[in-house]
């Protein structure tokens, strides 16, 4: 597991923030964020916003400290960067089995 965090230097809402990312997968990122208590609402496109008061918690849990430019470079290189103004990639739709309807020749509803 490789999760990265940049220094808490991004101002917002009266405090400073860090960005928490993974260069492996969003699944890895979500699992790590949940393990340190980041709420799902802290996720924005390709990163979690982490307040400076939680920075050390993330580092103690295993997040590697790197600079902001390096953080962006790594997630871009991994294909996980989702800049503002670009929609998130569509996930493949998983279709379930088709059930037969009581009415012959029609697929079941629901």
N, CA, C and O atoms as CSV, one atom per row, in Angstrom:
chain,resi,resn,atom,element,x,y,z
A,1,UNK,N,N,0.847,-1.181,0.000
A,1,UNK,CA,C,0.000,0.000,0.000
A,1,UNK,C,C,0.889,1.240,0.000
A,1,UNK,O,O,1.755,1.389,0.862
A,2,UNK,N,N,0.671,2.136,-0.977
A,2,UNK,CA,C,1.413,3.391,-1.006
A,2,UNK,C,C,0.427,4.545,-1.106
A,2,UNK,O,O,-0.188,4.780,-2.147
A,3,UNK,N,N,0.298,5.246,-0.011
A,3,UNK,CA,C,-0.558,6.420,0.064
A,3,UNK,C,C,0.343,7.595,0.407
A,3,UNK,O,O,1.261,7.468,1.217
A,4,UNK,N,N,0.078,8.732,-0.211
A,4,UNK,CA,C,0.914,9.919,-0.039
A,4,UNK,C,C,0.098,11.075,0.522
A,4,UNK,O,O,-1.116,11.154,0.335
A,5,UNK,N,N,0.801,11.974,1.219
A,5,UNK,CA,C,0.165,13.182,1.748
A,5,UNK,C,C,1.131,14.352,1.567
A,5,UNK,O,O,2.332,14.232,1.810
A,6,UNK,N,N,0.579,15.480,1.137
A,6,UNK,CA,C,1.428,16.674,1.006
A,6,UNK,C,C,1.288,17.527,2.267
A,6,UNK,O,O,0.374,17.307,3.062
A,7,UNK,N,N,2.179,18.494,2.456
A,7,UNK,CA,C,2.142,19.310,3.678
A,7,UNK,C,C,0.835,20.100,3.786
A,7,UNK,O,O,0.246,20.470,2.770
A,8,UNK,N,N,0.387,20.357,5.006
A,8,UNK,CA,C,-0.844,21.135,5.199
A,8,UNK,C,C,-0.590,22.619,4.929
A,8,UNK,O,O,-0.294,23.389,5.843
A,9,UNK,N,N,-0.711,23.001,3.663
A,9,UNK,CA,C,-0.438,24.392,3.291
A,9,UNK,C,C,-1.531,24.995,2.416
A,9,UNK,O,O,-1.350,26.075,1.854
A,10,UNK,N,N,-2.664,24.306,2.297
A,10,UNK,CA,C,-3.758,24.782,1.454
A,10,UNK,C,C,-4.841,25.380,2.339
A,10,UNK,O,O,-5.500,24.645,3.076
A,11,UNK,N,N,-5.047,26.708,2.288
A,11,UNK,CA,C,-6.030,27.348,3.168
A,11,UNK,C,C,-7.466,27.102,2.718
A,11,UNK,O,O,-7.762,27.000,1.528
A,12,UNK,N,N,-8.341,27.012,3.710
A,12,UNK,CA,C,-9.768,26.880,3.439
A,12,UNK,C,C,-10.538,26.739,4.731
A,12,UNK,O,O,-10.141,25.984,5.619
A,13,UNK,N,N,-11.633,27.459,4.840
A,13,UNK,CA,C,-12.510,27.372,6.013
A,13,UNK,C,C,-11.774,27.643,7.320
A,13,UNK,O,O,-12.064,27.023,8.343
A,14,UNK,N,N,-10.815,28.575,7.281
A,14,UNK,CA,C,-10.129,28.977,8.496
A,14,UNK,C,C,-9.064,28.017,8.996
A,14,UNK,O,O,-8.621,28.131,10.138
A,15,UNK,N,N,-8.649,27.080,8.168
A,15,UNK,CA,C,-7.587,26.156,8.561
A,15,UNK,C,C,-6.749,25.781,7.352
A,15,UNK,O,O,-7.052,26.186,6.230
A,16,UNK,N,N,-5.694,25.006,7.581
A,16,UNK,CA,C,-4.842,24.534,6.495
A,16,UNK,C,C,-5.125,23.056,6.229
A,16,UNK,O,O,-5.468,22.297,7.135
A,17,UNK,N,N,-4.971,22.668,4.954
A,17,UNK,CA,C,-5.340,21.323,4.520
A,17,UNK,C,C,-4.212,20.649,3.763
A,17,UNK,O,O,-3.393,21.309,3.124
A,18,UNK,N,N,-4.179,19.328,3.844
A,18,UNK,CA,C,-3.304,18.468,3.047
A,18,UNK,C,C,-4.174,17.690,2.075
A,18,UNK,O,O,-5.398,17.652,2.195
A,19,UNK,N,N,-3.501,17.064,1.100
A,19,UNK,CA,C,-4.178,16.184,0.156
A,19,UNK,C,C,-3.630,14.777,0.344
A,19,UNK,O,O,-2.416,14.575,0.382
A,20,UNK,N,N,-4.523,13.815,0.460
A,20,UNK,CA,C,-4.167,12.410,0.630
A,20,UNK,C,C,-4.516,11.683,-0.659
A,20,UNK,O,O,-5.657,11.750,-1.116
A,21,UNK,N,N,-3.540,10.985,-1.256
A,21,UNK,CA,C,-3.757,10.301,-2.533
A,21,UNK,C,C,-3.122,8.910,-2.521
A,21,UNK,O,O,-2.322,8.581,-1.646
A,22,UNK,N,N,-3.498,8.113,-3.507
A,22,UNK,CA,C,-2.850,6.830,-3.780
A,22,UNK,C,C,-2.402,6.835,-5.225
A,22,UNK,O,O,-3.072,7.401,-6.089
A,23,UNK,N,N,-1.262,6.201,-5.493
A,23,UNK,CA,C,-0.852,6.047,-6.886
A,23,UNK,C,C,-1.105,4.621,-7.370
A,23,UNK,O,O,-0.584,4.198,-8.402
A,24,UNK,N,N,-1.925,3.882,-6.592
A,24,UNK,CA,C,-2.275,2.515,-6.957
A,24,UNK,C,C,-3.732,2.426,-7.410
A,24,UNK,O,O,-4.011,1.956,-8.513
A,25,UNK,N,N,-4.665,2.878,-6.559
A,25,UNK,CA,C,-6.086,2.780,-6.900
A,25,UNK,C,C,-6.919,3.638,-5.949
A,25,UNK,O,O,-6.478,4.005,-4.859
A,26,UNK,N,N,-8.124,3.941,-6.392
A,26,UNK,CA,C,-9.055,4.649,-5.513
A,26,UNK,C,C,-9.518,3.726,-4.394
A,26,UNK,O,O,-9.805,4.195,-3.292
A,27,UNK,N,N,-9.597,2.441,-4.652
A,27,UNK,CA,C,-9.988,1.492,-3.609
A,27,UNK,C,C,-8.996,1.544,-2.452
A,27,UNK,O,O,-9.387,1.565,-1.285
A,28,UNK,N,N,-7.691,1.565,-2.794
A,28,UNK,CA,C,-6.653,1.664,-1.763
A,28,UNK,C,C,-6.803,2.979,-0.989
A,28,UNK,O,O,-6.715,2.999,0.238
A,29,UNK,N,N,-7.028,4.062,-1.713
A,29,UNK,CA,C,-7.170,5.369,-1.081
A,29,UNK,C,C,-8.364,5.394,-0.134
A,29,UNK,O,O,-8.249,5.867,0.996
A,30,UNK,N,N,-9.514,4.885,-0.589
A,30,UNK,CA,C,-10.715,4.892,0.257
A,30,UNK,C,C,-10.517,4.025,1.503
A,30,UNK,O,O,-10.956,4.392,2.593
A,31,UNK,N,N,-9.861,2.884,1.340
A,31,UNK,CA,C,-9.631,2.002,2.494
A,31,UNK,C,C,-8.717,2.675,3.512
A,31,UNK,O,O,-8.983,2.618,4.713
A,32,UNK,N,N,-7.648,3.310,3.049
A,32,UNK,CA,C,-6.726,3.984,3.961
A,32,UNK,C,C,-7.434,5.142,4.659
A,32,UNK,O,O,-7.329,5.301,5.875
A,33,UNK,N,N,-8.153,5.948,3.883
A,33,UNK,CA,C,-8.855,7.098,4.463
A,33,UNK,C,C,-9.843,6.646,5.539
A,33,UNK,O,O,-9.933,7.262,6.602
A,34,UNK,N,N,-10.574,5.584,5.266
A,34,UNK,CA,C,-11.528,5.075,6.262
A,34,UNK,C,C,-10.795,4.598,7.513
A,34,UNK,O,O,-11.290,4.767,8.627
A,35,UNK,N,N,-9.611,3.999,7.327
A,35,UNK,CA,C,-8.870,3.468,8.476
A,35,UNK,C,C,-8.373,4.565,9.412
A,35,UNK,O,O,-8.133,4.309,10.592
A,36,UNK,N,N,-8.216,5.792,8.895
A,36,UNK,CA,C,-7.772,6.897,9.765
A,36,UNK,C,C,-8.924,7.840,10.112
A,36,UNK,O,O,-8.710,8.900,10.700
A,37,UNK,N,N,-10.138,7.452,9.750
A,37,UNK,CA,C,-11.313,8.218,10.153
A,37,UNK,C,C,-11.706,9.369,9.247
A,37,UNK,O,O,-12.471,10.238,9.665
A,38,UNK,N,N,-11.203,9.404,8.014
A,38,UNK,CA,C,-11.629,10.456,7.073
A,38,UNK,C,C,-13.054,10.163,6.618
A,38,UNK,O,O,-13.336,9.053,6.166
A,39,UNK,N,N,-13.941,11.117,6.726
A,39,UNK,CA,C,-15.307,10.876,6.266
A,39,UNK,C,C,-15.366,10.865,4.737
A,39,UNK,O,O,-14.568,11.546,4.092
A,40,UNK,N,N,-16.286,10.116,4.149
A,40,UNK,CA,C,-16.419,10.071,2.692
A,40,UNK,C,C,-16.591,11.457,2.063
A,40,UNK,O,O,-16.169,11.672,0.927
A,41,UNK,N,N,-17.200,12.390,2.781
A,41,UNK,CA,C,-17.414,13.738,2.226
A,41,UNK,C,C,-16.101,14.503,2.012
A,41,UNK,O,O,-16.087,15.528,1.330
A,42,UNK,N,N,-14.993,14.006,2.595
A,42,UNK,CA,C,-13.688,14.648,2.422
A,42,UNK,C,C,-13.031,14.276,1.093
A,42,UNK,O,O,-11.987,14.828,0.743
A,43,UNK,N,N,-13.636,13.344,0.350
A,43,UNK,CA,C,-13.085,12.923,-0.946
A,43,UNK,C,C,-13.542,13.896,-2.026
A,43,UNK,O,O,-14.726,14.210,-2.140
A,44,UNK,N,N,-12.572,14.368,-2.820
A,44,UNK,CA,C,-12.880,15.292,-3.910
A,44,UNK,C,C,-12.135,14.866,-5.172
A,44,UNK,O,O,-10.928,15.080,-5.291
A,45,UNK,N,N,-12.848,14.272,-6.095
A,45,UNK,CA,C,-12.355,13.843,-7.415
A,45,UNK,C,C,-11.241,12.807,-7.376
A,45,UNK,O,O,-11.428,11.696,-7.872
A,46,UNK,N,N,-10.078,13.140,-6.795
A,46,UNK,CA,C,-8.934,12.223,-6.823
A,46,UNK,C,C,-8.133,12.225,-5.527
A,46,UNK,O,O,-7.059,11.627,-5.460
A,47,UNK,N,N,-8.651,12.897,-4.494
A,47,UNK,CA,C,-7.916,13.009,-3.236
A,47,UNK,C,C,-8.872,13.232,-2.073
A,47,UNK,O,O,-10.041,13.572,-2.255
A,48,UNK,N,N,-8.343,13.031,-0.882
A,48,UNK,CA,C,-9.064,13.411,0.338
A,48,UNK,C,C,-8.435,14.684,0.867
A,48,UNK,O,O,-7.213,14.827,0.868
A,49,UNK,N,N,-9.267,15.604,1.315
A,49,UNK,CA,C,-8.787,16.787,2.022
A,49,UNK,C,C,-8.648,16.413,3.491
A,49,UNK,O,O,-9.598,15.952,4.124
A,50,UNK,N,N,-7.446,16.620,4.020
A,50,UNK,CA,C,-7.139,16.253,5.406
A,50,UNK,C,C,-6.729,17.515,6.160
A,50,UNK,O,O,-5.760,18.169,5.773
A,51,UNK,N,N,-7.446,17.874,7.234
A,51,UNK,CA,C,-7.066,19.074,7.983
A,51,UNK,C,C,-5.714,18.889,8.666
A,51,UNK,O,O,-5.311,17.773,8.992
A,52,UNK,N,N,-5.023,20.014,8.875
A,52,UNK,CA,C,-3.682,19.943,9.471
A,52,UNK,C,C,-3.686,19.238,10.819
A,52,UNK,O,O,-2.671,18.660,11.209
A,53,UNK,N,N,-4.795,19.270,11.537
A,53,UNK,CA,C,-4.871,18.596,12.837
A,53,UNK,C,C,-4.828,17.074,12.706
A,53,UNK,O,O,-4.577,16.384,13.694
A,54,UNK,N,N,-5.067,16.537,11.506
A,54,UNK,CA,C,-5.062,15.090,11.274
A,54,UNK,C,C,-3.849,14.628,10.458
A,54,UNK,O,O,-3.694,13.436,10.188
A,55,UNK,N,N,-3.001,15.566,10.073
A,55,UNK,CA,C,-1.832,15.252,9.240
A,55,UNK,C,C,-0.944,14.189,9.885
A,55,UNK,O,O,-0.607,13.191,9.246
A,56,UNK,N,N,-0.571,14.394,11.126
A,56,UNK,CA,C,0.318,13.445,11.814
A,56,UNK,C,C,-0.340,12.074,11.966
A,56,UNK,O,O,0.348,11.054,11.917
A,57,UNK,N,N,-1.668,12.035,12.150
A,57,UNK,CA,C,-2.373,10.746,12.228
A,57,UNK,C,C,-2.173,9.963,10.934
A,57,UNK,O,O,-1.921,8.759,10.963
A,58,UNK,N,N,-2.287,10.652,9.801
A,58,UNK,CA,C,-2.118,9.996,8.497
A,58,UNK,C,C,-0.690,9.484,8.325
A,58,UNK,O,O,-0.482,8.376,7.830
A,59,UNK,N,N,0.288,10.285,8.730
A,59,UNK,CA,C,1.688,9.885,8.604
A,59,UNK,C,C,1.980,8.692,9.513
A,59,UNK,O,O,2.648,7.746,9.097
A,60,UNK,N,N,1.487,8.730,10.742
A,60,UNK,CA,C,1.690,7.601,11.670
A,60,UNK,C,C,1.062,6.318,11.133
A,60,UNK,O,O,1.567,5.223,11.381
A,61,UNK,N,N,-0.039,6.457,10.396
A,61,UNK,CA,C,-0.731,5.283,9.849
A,61,UNK,C,C,-0.060,4.754,8.582
A,61,UNK,O,O,-0.436,3.697,8.075
A,62,UNK,N,N,0.941,5.493,8.065
A,62,UNK,CA,C,1.681,4.978,6.926
A,62,UNK,C,C,1.699,5.838,5.676
A,62,UNK,O,O,2.335,5.466,4.690
A,63,UNK,N,N,1.020,6.975,5.687
A,63,UNK,CA,C,1.078,7.860,4.519
A,63,UNK,C,C,2.483,8.426,4.391
A,63,UNK,O,O,3.081,8.853,5.378
A,64,UNK,N,N,3.005,8.427,3.174
A,64,UNK,CA,C,4.353,8.964,2.931
A,64,UNK,C,C,4.266,10.447,2.634
A,64,UNK,O,O,3.454,10.882,1.817
A,65,UNK,N,N,5.109,11.224,3.305
A,65,UNK,CA,C,5.130,12.676,3.120
A,65,UNK,C,C,5.888,13.029,1.842
A,65,UNK,O,O,7.044,12.645,1.667
A,66,UNK,N,N,5.214,13.773,0.944
A,66,UNK,CA,C,5.861,14.256,-0.275
A,66,UNK,C,C,5.345,15.656,-0.581
A,66,UNK,O,O,4.310,16.065,-0.055
A,67,UNK,N,N,6.056,16.387,-1.421
A,67,UNK,CA,C,5.631,17.719,-1.813
A,67,UNK,C,C,4.420,17.685,-2.743
A,67,UNK,O,O,4.113,16.660,-3.351
A,68,UNK,N,N,3.749,18.810,-2.838
A,68,UNK,CA,C,2.529,18.903,-3.632
A,68,UNK,C,C,2.757,18.613,-5.103
A,68,UNK,O,O,1.955,17.918,-5.726
A,69,UNK,N,N,3.842,19.136,-5.673
A,69,UNK,CA,C,4.113,18.901,-7.097
A,69,UNK,C,C,4.397,17.427,-7.366
A,69,UNK,O,O,3.956,16.877,-8.375
A,70,UNK,N,N,5.130,16.796,-6.465
A,70,UNK,CA,C,5.420,15.369,-6.621
A,70,UNK,C,C,4.141,14.540,-6.472
A,70,UNK,O,O,3.960,13.545,-7.174
A,71,UNK,N,N,3.270,14.943,-5.572
A,71,UNK,CA,C,2.001,14.253,-5.369
A,71,UNK,C,C,1.191,14.269,-6.664
A,71,UNK,O,O,0.685,13.231,-7.092
A,72,UNK,N,N,1.068,15.432,-7.285
A,72,UNK,CA,C,0.322,15.549,-8.538
A,72,UNK,C,C,0.999,14.736,-9.639
A,72,UNK,O,O,0.319,14.071,-10.421
A,73,UNK,N,N,2.316,14.783,-9.709
A,73,UNK,CA,C,3.040,14.017,-10.725
A,73,UNK,C,C,2.763,12.527,-10.597
A,73,UNK,O,O,2.554,11.840,-11.596
A,74,UNK,N,N,2.761,12.034,-9.373
A,74,UNK,CA,C,2.563,10.593,-9.165
A,74,UNK,C,C,1.164,10.135,-9.540
A,74,UNK,O,O,1.008,9.094,-10.178
A,75,UNK,N,N,0.131,10.903,-9.151
A,75,UNK,CA,C,-1.216,10.440,-9.503
A,75,UNK,C,C,-1.509,10.650,-10.985
A,75,UNK,O,O,-2.302,9.912,-11.570
A,76,UNK,N,N,-0.878,11.646,-11.593
A,76,UNK,CA,C,-1.028,11.831,-13.036
A,76,UNK,C,C,-0.391,10.660,-13.771
A,76,UNK,O,O,-0.995,10.090,-14.679
A,77,UNK,N,N,0.817,10.306,-13.384
A,77,UNK,CA,C,1.536,9.200,-14.015
A,77,UNK,C,C,0.779,7.877,-13.832
A,77,UNK,O,O,0.827,7.007,-14.701
A,78,UNK,N,N,0.089,7.733,-12.711
A,78,UNK,CA,C,-0.669,6.509,-12.434
A,78,UNK,C,C,-2.023,6.496,-13.149
A,78,UNK,O,O,-2.728,5.488,-13.120
A,79,UNK,N,N,-2.390,7.616,-13.794
A,79,UNK,CA,C,-3.687,7.688,-14.475
A,79,UNK,C,C,-4.852,7.926,-13.540
A,79,UNK,O,O,-6.002,7.673,-13.900
A,80,UNK,N,N,-4.566,8.414,-12.333
A,80,UNK,CA,C,-5.618,8.633,-11.333
A,80,UNK,C,C,-5.947,10.108,-11.113
A,80,UNK,O,O,-6.731,10.433,-10.222
A,81,UNK,N,N,-5.372,10.994,-11.894
A,81,UNK,CA,C,-5.632,12.432,-11.743
A,81,UNK,C,C,-6.967,12.761,-12.380
A,81,UNK,O,O,-7.236,12.370,-13.516
A,82,UNK,N,N,-7.810,13.487,-11.642
A,82,UNK,CA,C,-9.111,13.942,-12.128
A,82,UNK,C,C,-9.212,15.451,-11.925
A,82,UNK,O,O,-9.792,15.901,-10.937
A,83,UNK,N,N,-8.656,16.238,-12.845
A,83,UNK,CA,C,-8.672,17.694,-12.675
A,83,UNK,C,C,-10.088,18.276,-12.716
A,83,UNK,O,O,-11.012,17.668,-13.256
A,84,UNK,N,N,-10.232,19.463,-12.134
A,84,UNK,CA,C,-11.515,20.168,-12.197
A,84,UNK,C,C,-11.903,20.354,-13.648
A,84,UNK,O,O,-11.048,20.556,-14.510
A,85,UNK,N,N,-13.185,20.285,-13.912
A,85,UNK,CA,C,-13.682,20.511,-15.261
A,85,UNK,C,C,-13.715,19.271,-16.127
A,85,UNK,O,O,-14.300,19.291,-17.210
A,86,UNK,N,N,-13.098,18.193,-15.674
A,86,UNK,CA,C,-13.157,16.936,-16.418
A,86,UNK,C,C,-14.000,15.951,-15.635
A,86,UNK,O,O,-13.805,15.784,-14.431
A,87,UNK,N,N,-14.928,15.303,-16.300
A,87,UNK,CA,C,-15.749,14.335,-15.562
A,87,UNK,C,C,-14.929,13.124,-15.140
A,87,UNK,O,O,-13.949,12.758,-15.787
A,88,UNK,N,N,-15.347,12.523,-14.057
A,88,UNK,CA,C,-14.696,11.289,-13.605
A,88,UNK,C,C,-14.958,10.205,-14.633
A,88,UNK,O,O,-16.009,10.202,-15.275
A,89,UNK,N,N,-14.020,9.285,-14.799
A,89,UNK,CA,C,-14.249,8.192,-15.746
A,89,UNK,C,C,-15.485,7.395,-15.344
A,89,UNK,O,O,-15.744,7.171,-14.162
A,90,UNK,N,N,-16.221,6.985,-16.329
A,90,UNK,CA,C,-17.425,6.182,-16.054
A,90,UNK,C,C,-17.003,4.777,-15.670
A,90,UNK,O,O,-16.137,4.173,-16.303
A,91,UNK,N,N,-17.622,4.277,-14.640
A,91,UNK,CA,C,-17.348,2.912,-14.222
A,91,UNK,C,C,-18.188,1.971,-15.077
A,91,UNK,O,O,-19.298,2.331,-15.469
A,92,UNK,N,N,-17.690,0.784,-15.371
A,92,UNK,CA,C,-18.480,-0.155,-16.163
A,92,UNK,C,C,-19.745,-0.545,-15.415
A,92,UNK,O,O,-19.728,-0.733,-14.199
A,93,UNK,N,N,-20.826,-0.662,-16.145
A,93,UNK,CA,C,-22.099,-1.055,-15.556
A,93,UNK,C,C,-22.118,-2.564,-15.446
A,93,UNK,O,O,-21.868,-3.273,-16.420
A,94,UNK,N,N,-22.416,-3.050,-14.254
A,94,UNK,CA,C,-22.515,-4.488,-14.060
A,94,UNK,C,C,-23.975,-4.874,-14.128
A,94,UNK,O,O,-24.793,-4.431,-13.322
A,95,UNK,N,N,-24.285,-5.701,-15.098
A,95,UNK,CA,C,-25.660,-6.121,-15.269
A,95,UNK,C,C,-25.872,-7.452,-14.574
A,95,UNK,O,O,-25.018,-8.338,-14.606
A,96,UNK,N,N,-27.026,-7.569,-13.948
A,96,UNK,CA,C,-27.374,-8.809,-13.283
A,96,UNK,C,C,-28.012,-9.772,-14.273
A,96,UNK,O,O,-28.194,-9.442,-15.445
A,97,UNK,N,N,-28.349,-10.959,-13.797
A,97,UNK,CA,C,-28.983,-11.935,-14.681
A,97,UNK,C,C,-30.380,-11.467,-15.086
A,97,UNK,O,O,-31.073,-10.804,-14.314
A,98,UNK,N,N,-30.776,-11.814,-16.288
A,98,UNK,CA,C,-32.116,-11.472,-16.769
A,98,UNK,C,C,-33.069,-12.544,-16.276
A,98,UNK,O,O,-32.859,-13.738,-16.491
A,99,UNK,N,N,-34.122,-12.091,-15.609
A,99,UNK,CA,C,-35.134,-13.028,-15.106
A,99,UNK,C,C,-36.299,-13.081,-16.086
A,99,UNK,O,O,-36.569,-12.116,-16.802
A,100,UNK,N,N,-36.969,-14.197,-16.107
A,100,UNK,CA,C,-38.130,-14.316,-16.982
A,100,UNK,C,C,-39.326,-13.684,-16.313
A,100,UNK,O,O,-39.493,-13.759,-15.095
A,101,UNK,N,N,-40.154,-13.062,-17.128
A,101,UNK,CA,C,-41.377,-12.437,-16.656
A,101,UNK,C,C,-42.489,-13.468,-16.661
A,101,UNK,O,O,-42.451,-14.426,-17.433
A,102,UNK,N,N,-43.491,-13.273,-15.792
A,102,UNK,CA,C,-44.658,-14.156,-15.855
A,102,UNK,C,C,-45.365,-14.027,-17.209
A,102,UNK,O,O,-46.065,-14.944,-17.639
A,103,UNK,N,N,-45.178,-12.877,-17.878
A,103,UNK,CA,C,-45.779,-12.688,-19.188
A,103,UNK,C,C,-44.751,-13.167,-20.207
A,103,UNK,O,O,-43.651,-12.623,-20.294
A,104,UNK,N,N,-45.119,-14.187,-20.974
A,104,UNK,CA,C,-44.180,-14.811,-21.893
A,104,UNK,C,C,-43.605,-13.789,-22.878
A,104,UNK,O,O,-44.324,-12.984,-23.470
A,105,UNK,N,N,-42.256,-13.857,-23.029
A,105,UNK,CA,C,-41.589,-13.022,-23.997
A,105,UNK,C,C,-41.171,-11.655,-23.480
A,105,UNK,O,O,-40.536,-10.896,-24.212
A,106,UNK,N,N,-41.509,-11.322,-22.240
A,106,UNK,CA,C,-41.128,-10.038,-21.665
A,106,UNK,C,C,-40.129,-10.243,-20.545
A,106,UNK,O,O,-40.291,-11.148,-19.727
A,107,UNK,N,N,-39.070,-9.390,-20.498
A,107,UNK,CA,C,-38.179,-9.494,-19.337
A,107,UNK,C,C,-38.886,-9.009,-18.077
A,107,UNK,O,O,-39.757,-8.142,-18.141
A,108,UNK,N,N,-38.516,-9.560,-16.956
A,108,UNK,CA,C,-39.115,-9.149,-15.680
A,108,UNK,C,C,-38.707,-7.734,-15.326
A,108,UNK,O,O,-37.614,-7.296,-15.686
A,109,UNK,N,N,-39.555,-7.022,-14.637
A,109,UNK,CA,C,-39.268,-5.661,-14.161
A,109,UNK,C,C,-38.619,-5.751,-12.792
A,109,UNK,O,O,-38.947,-6.622,-11.986
A,110,UNK,N,N,-37.669,-4.811,-12.536
A,110,UNK,CA,C,-37.063,-4.711,-11.196
A,110,UNK,C,C,-35.943,-5.609,-11.048
A,110,UNK,O,O,-35.323,-5.651,-9.986
